[in-house]
């Protein structure tokens, strides 16, 4: 039996078949973001385990991770770190290459965004293969961050991203899962 939270989130997420290419079922959270009740429930559920814990920063992966991460950082009274695609940040950066489904890309953050030992939660909307999240973990750890958890609204378990992060000793929190991809 599905919980009330699962029902709320599942009904608020739009699935778009064959986007961005045939065979992909794209899980679109823009409809969840536009639904005040579902958005609030998702943020509350992602924040809840860390309420009362000292979290120095929340790192959000471009672009939906910015929306979720900003709301979570606000609720936890933490700072926010934008992790962006290369070439988008104006100050001195650190960069890491990461795996995409078909190739490599790079992401970066400002060199002064996190200090060694700061407790950080990593946030994005969805974990699939884990390539982007793995890159973000490596980037944050390169600067000495202590990654408390990685949080996502959606898990696509068949693609193995959660297992990849857990193998890096990063606890993973997801709210719902969709079979397939």
C-alpha positions as CSV (number, residue, x, y, z in Angstrom):
1,X,0.0,0.0,0.0
2,X,1.3,3.4,-0.9
3,X,1.7,6.1,1.7
4,X,0.0,9.5,1.5
5,X,3.4,11.0,0.7
6,X,4.0,8.6,-2.2
7,X,0.5,9.3,-3.5
8,X,1.0,13.1,-3.3
9,X,4.4,13.0,-5.0
10,X,3.4,10.4,-7.7
11,X,0.3,12.3,-8.6
12,X,2.3,15.6,-8.9
13,X,5.1,14.2,-11.2
14,X,4.4,14.2,-15.0
15,X,5.9,11.4,-17.0
16,X,6.8,12.2,-20.6
17,X,7.4,9.1,-22.8
18,X,10.2,9.1,-25.4
19,X,11.9,12.3,-24.1
20,X,14.7,13.3,-24.7
21,X,14.9,10.2,-26.9
22,X,12.9,7.1,-27.7
23,X,12.6,4.6,-24.9
24,X,13.2,7.1,-22.1
25,X,10.4,7.9,-19.6
26,X,11.2,11.4,-18.5
27,X,10.1,12.1,-14.9
28,X,9.3,15.8,-14.9
29,X,9.2,17.5,-11.5
30,X,8.2,20.9,-12.8
31,X,4.5,19.9,-12.2
32,X,5.5,19.0,-8.6
33,X,7.2,22.4,-8.2
34,X,4.1,24.1,-9.3
35,X,1.9,22.2,-6.8
36,X,2.3,24.0,-3.5
37,X,1.2,21.1,-1.4
38,X,3.4,18.5,-3.1
39,X,6.4,20.9,-3.2
40,X,6.1,21.6,0.5
41,X,5.7,17.9,1.4
42,X,8.8,17.0,-0.7
43,X,11.0,19.7,1.0
44,X,9.7,18.8,4.4
45,X,10.5,15.1,3.9
46,X,14.0,15.9,2.6
47,X,14.7,18.2,5.5
48,X,13.2,16.2,8.3
49,X,16.1,13.7,9.0
50,X,18.5,16.6,9.3
51,X,16.5,19.1,11.4
52,X,18.4,19.9,14.5
53,X,21.6,18.7,13.0
54,X,24.4,21.1,12.2
55,X,24.5,21.2,8.4
56,X,26.9,23.9,7.1
57,X,26.0,23.9,3.5
58,X,23.6,22.3,1.0
59,X,25.0,21.7,-2.5
60,X,22.6,21.7,-5.3
61,X,23.3,20.2,-8.8
62,X,22.3,22.4,-11.7
63,X,19.4,23.0,-12.4
64,X,16.6,21.4,-10.4
65,X,19.0,20.8,-7.5
66,X,19.2,24.6,-7.2
67,X,15.5,24.9,-6.5
68,X,15.3,22.0,-4.1
69,X,18.7,22.8,-2.4
70,X,17.8,26.4,-1.9
71,X,14.6,25.5,-0.1
72,X,16.3,22.9,2.0
73,X,19.2,25.3,2.9
74,X,16.7,27.9,4.0
75,X,14.9,25.4,6.2
76,X,18.1,24.2,7.8
77,X,19.6,27.7,8.1
78,X,22.5,26.6,6.0
79,X,24.5,28.1,3.2
80,X,24.0,27.0,-0.4
81,X,26.6,25.8,-2.9
82,X,25.7,25.8,-6.6
83,X,27.4,23.0,-8.6
84,X,27.3,24.0,-12.2
85,X,28.3,22.9,-15.7
86,X,31.7,24.2,-16.6
87,X,32.1,27.8,-17.6
88,X,29.0,29.2,-15.7
89,X,30.7,30.5,-12.6
90,X,32.4,33.9,-12.5
91,X,35.1,33.3,-9.8
92,X,38.0,30.9,-9.4
93,X,36.6,27.3,-9.6
94,X,37.5,23.7,-9.0
95,X,36.3,21.2,-11.7
96,X,35.7,17.5,-12.1
97,X,34.8,15.4,-15.1
98,X,31.9,13.0,-14.7
99,X,30.2,10.3,-16.7
100,X,27.0,10.8,-18.7
101,X,25.1,8.1,-20.4
102,X,27.1,8.7,-23.6
103,X,30.3,10.4,-22.8
104,X,31.8,12.8,-20.3
105,X,31.1,16.4,-19.1
106,X,32.5,18.6,-16.4
107,X,31.0,20.4,-13.5
108,X,32.5,23.0,-11.2
109,X,32.0,25.1,-8.1
110,X,33.7,28.1,-6.6
111,X,37.0,27.2,-4.9
112,X,35.9,29.1,-1.8
113,X,32.3,27.6,-1.6
114,X,33.1,25.0,1.1
115,X,35.8,24.8,3.8
116,X,37.5,21.5,4.8
117,X,35.4,19.7,7.4
118,X,32.1,21.5,6.6
119,X,29.1,19.2,6.8
120,X,27.3,19.2,3.4
121,X,24.1,17.7,2.0
122,X,24.0,17.1,-1.7
123,X,20.7,17.6,-3.5
124,X,19.2,16.9,-6.9
125,X,15.8,16.0,-8.2
126,X,16.6,12.5,-9.4
127,X,19.2,9.8,-9.2
128,X,19.6,7.6,-12.2
129,X,23.0,6.1,-13.1
130,X,24.6,8.3,-10.5
131,X,27.3,9.8,-12.8
132,X,26.4,13.4,-12.0
133,X,26.0,12.8,-8.3
134,X,29.3,10.8,-8.2
135,X,31.1,13.8,-9.9
136,X,29.5,16.2,-7.3
137,X,30.7,14.0,-4.4
138,X,34.2,13.9,-5.8
139,X,34.2,17.7,-6.3
140,X,33.0,18.4,-2.8
141,X,35.4,15.9,-1.2
142,X,38.3,17.4,-3.2
143,X,37.7,20.5,-1.2
144,X,37.5,18.6,2.1
145,X,33.7,18.6,2.6
146,X,32.1,16.0,4.9
147,X,29.1,14.7,2.9
148,X,26.4,13.9,5.4
149,X,23.9,12.6,2.7
150,X,22.7,12.9,-0.9
151,X,19.0,13.6,-1.2
152,X,16.7,13.1,-4.2
153,X,13.0,13.1,-4.8
154,X,13.1,10.3,-7.3
155,X,15.2,7.1,-7.6
156,X,15.4,5.0,-10.7
157,X,16.8,1.9,-8.9
158,X,17.4,-0.2,-12.1
159,X,20.0,2.3,-13.2
160,X,22.2,1.8,-10.1
161,X,23.0,5.3,-9.0
162,X,22.0,4.8,-5.4
163,X,24.3,1.8,-5.1
164,X,27.1,3.9,-6.7
165,X,26.8,6.6,-4.1
166,X,26.5,4.1,-1.2
167,X,29.7,2.4,-2.4
168,X,31.3,5.9,-1.8
169,X,30.0,5.8,1.8
170,X,27.4,8.5,1.0
171,X,24.0,7.8,2.7
172,X,21.3,8.3,0.1
173,X,17.7,9.5,0.8
174,X,15.0,9.3,-1.8
175,X,11.3,9.8,-1.5
176,X,9.9,7.7,-4.3
177,X,11.1,5.3,-6.9
178,X,10.0,4.6,-10.5
179,X,10.8,1.2,-12.0
180,X,12.3,1.4,-15.5
181,X,13.8,4.6,-16.8
